[in-house]
């Protein structure tokens, strides 16, 4: 028992000390969250620190070295001096400094950020940039939109960047581009996306992209004033690899026509997305202009262009085209059928007066509306057109009574008649059918065989690419865009004012362990005490029996002697 007491008392003290240390550590961790910030422990035991819109003028002090994400956007941090993040946030992977009016980054301002992967510096006043990868060699995403950076200060900024995958420089002032601007980016073996939209470009040297052509997957030159002739020189001089899939030339003021020279065969061998939306100067697509990329092109975006008609050869050879978007154009019609694999068509807010003609195929044919066998048409958008509700739309009116057709027209309620005058404003779905229309349209509509595929099972293919196209764009393309700025608006609302669940669990486990041990010790002590008392009682009884027996023996012996 003495030995047990000697062991149990120190162990109990050790358990209480462990609990005290855990509680102290949790309190210390709680205090590492800077004032006016909110902290959240993530599943990997790192901390997400949110200091957005707090009026901060410098990097906050007291950041935990477990911080992995730091949100500092929308503050007033005008400069970041050398060593601002020391003694070091070696677990920091995401740093958001958007919208601070930041004008100066010290040459060693990122010292101590050895694990940094994503750096967001958009909407600042940076006119120069240090060698960002000197102290952040693992940097993968560099977002510098809407600053004052130009081609004279940029080339050395990414000298040590070997892991960059995304570089976004939209909204800066470049005017011209040359090969030397991106020469050092060839060190980044996995650079996949380069975005330079709305940078006032007027001229691009034809060898500018030579060093990047083997790794690039997405190129965005939207919103610039580069001429079509300049673009022809650029793409004829650059042979992209099979990795290149997306080309964005939205709102290109200098692009007036699309010719075969712009997209030469073999230079863009696997191009699948071509976005020419919001190019008001684009009036014409030459026959065969898309033949050089026809083998893999799946998405063609022409929203907001000035194209009014598609000839039979315009879309010829586009055997894999699945999506055609021509919303907000002066399109009046097309000749010949749409590509065989087309499953998504947007011609909303155009100038179409009819679709299909009296038989569904003679004028602006859309035979895919009648094909519900296997390769189902996914959706058609045509609201906002001045439809003339006469016999040429009778087949469509009747076809729309088929649920299989209706579920593929999401904007059907806004398909309205513009004429004749007595039908203006009526729905194309149930306008008053003229008496002189033949019954052939009814026969056409009744032949439609809907499938069991529900609208909810329809899957639309899309190509995602970061974009920050301005709100003043004529129309938003149907291609899905993920704004690079959206990353900077992540909000964290969970306040880190108490130990998190995993720390509480650890404390609970230790407490339970100590409690169980104490109960066992107490039980052992009780058992030992009880056993000792029982033994003592038996000894007394034995002694008592022995004494009584001795007395009786003495009496007997005396009687014998007598």
ABEGO torsion letter per residue (X at the ends): XAAAAAAAAAAAAAAAAAAAAAAAAAAAAAAABBBGBBBBBBAAGBBBBBABGAGBABBBBGBBAABABBBABGBABABBBBGAAOAEBAABABBBABGAGBABBBAAAABGBAABABBBABGBABABBBBAAAABAABABBBABGBABBAAAAAAAAAABAABABBBABGBBAGBBBAAAAAAAAABAABABBBBBGAGBABBBAAAAAAAAAABABBBABGBABBAAAAAAAAAABBBBAABABBBABGBAABABBBAAABBBGABAABABBBABGBAABABBBBGAAAAAAAABABBBABGBABABBBAAAABGBAABABBBABGBABAEBBEBBBAABABBBABGBABABBGEAAGAABGBBAAAABABGBBBABBBABGBBBBBBAAAAAAAAAAABAAAAAABAAAAABBBAOBAAABGBBAAABBBBAABBAAAAAAAAABBBBABBAAABBBBBBBBBBABBAABABBBABBBBBAAAAAABBBABBBABBBAAAAAAAAAAAAAAAAAAAAAAAAAAAAAAAAAAAAAAAAAAAAAAAAAAAAAAAAAAAAAX
